[in-house]
Amino acid sequence: MRTIGLCTHFAQTDEWAFNYALRLARSHDWQLNICHWLNSPYSLRRDWIYPDLFKEGQPVPSTPALLARLELQLRQYYDARLGDFDQAAFKLCEGLYQVELVRCFRQHLLDLVVLGYQTPSEQDASFELPLEAFAARIDYPLVIVGPQSPDQFLLNPAAIPWLDDLQLPEGSWREIEPVTMPAV
């Protein structure tokens, strides 16, 4: 069975990505893993996190009880929307999301990643690449939904061989072009 990883930070484009990933998982009978990266005011640390998935507040120390409460919050947000689809799992992730995604692919935990388009203002100020530059560089299939409508899709080169399985209407997608990063 193939596994789709949905990465969410609860933006409008993530809602579009969820709807697409769920539709795809249902039609192929695939596993859907819903992942959320813990929010922290610190770029490289997740031992202090915000105590709510939907709003920033005073950061607090990460504890097993808090992590269990946040995972329950994630499940409750998506459970009703999953309906009778029962091949879903939930995961709170720590660390830099791009590094973690590559690790999950390398360990064969994910076959495909779907995520909503992120404008630079929505991305954490971190050491990570802009989303399209990251997507263009990884050797694993990644679909970005958006940025302006739920019927827009950006595919990295590794997702192109998946076109038949992705069930995208003709004209709704484009391949992400390699991005040249300026020298530092």
JODA-V222014 format. One record per backbone hydrogen bond with DSSP energy under -1.0 kcal/mol. NH is the residue of the N-H (numbers start at 0). CO is the residue of the C=O. E is the energy in kcal/mol with one decimal. If there is no record, write none. Layout:
nh | co | e
NH | CO | E
NH | CO | E
This chain:
nh | co | e
3 | 30 | -2.9
4 | 111 | -3.0
5 | 32 | -3.1
6 | 113 | -1.9
7 | 34 | -2.7
14 | 10 | -1.4
15 | 11 | -1.8
16 | 12 | -2.3
17 | 13 | -2.6
18 | 14 | -2.3
19 | 15 | -2.3
20 | 16 | -3.0
21 | 17 | -2.9
22 | 18 | -2.1
23 | 19 | -2.5
24 | 20 | -2.8
25 | 21 | -2.8
26 | 22 | -2.2
27 | 23 | -1.7
28 | 24 | -1.3
29 | 24 | -1.9
30 | 1 | -2.3
31 | 86 | -3.0
32 | 3 | -3.3
33 | 88 | -3.1
34 | 5 | -3.4
35 | 90 | -2.2
37 | 92 | -2.6
48 | 59 | -2.6
49 | 38 | -2.2
59 | 48 | -3.1
61 | 46 | -3.1
66 | 62 | -2.6
67 | 63 | -2.2
68 | 64 | -2.0
69 | 65 | -2.6
70 | 66 | -2.3
71 | 67 | -2.0
72 | 68 | -2.1
73 | 69 | -2.2
74 | 70 | -2.5
75 | 71 | -2.9
76 | 72 | -1.7
77 | 73 | -1.6
78 | 74 | -3.1
81 | 77 | -1.4
84 | 81 | -2.2
88 | 31 | -2.2
90 | 33 | -2.4
92 | 35 | -2.9
99 | 95 | -2.3
100 | 96 | -2.5
101 | 97 | -1.9
102 | 98 | -2.1
103 | 99 | -2.5
104 | 100 | -2.3
105 | 101 | -2.7
106 | 102 | -2.0
107 | 104 | -1.9
108 | 103 | -3.0
110 | 2 | -2.6
111 | 2 | -1.6
112 | 140 | -1.8
113 | 4 | -2.8
114 | 142 | -2.2
116 | 144 | -2.8
121 | 118 | -2.1
122 | 118 | -1.0
125 | 123 | -1.1
133 | 129 | -2.5
134 | 130 | -2.9
135 | 131 | -2.3
136 | 132 | -1.2
137 | 133 | -1.5
142 | 112 | -2.9
143 | 153 | -2.9
144 | 114 | -2.5
145 | 151 | -2.6
151 | 148 | -1.3
152 | 171 | -2.1
153 | 143 | -2.8
154 | 173 | -2.4
155 | 141 | -2.0
158 | 155 | -1.9
161 | 158 | -1.5
162 | 159 | -1.9
165 | 161 | -2.1
171 | 168 | -2.1
173 | 152 | -1.8
175 | 154 | -3.3
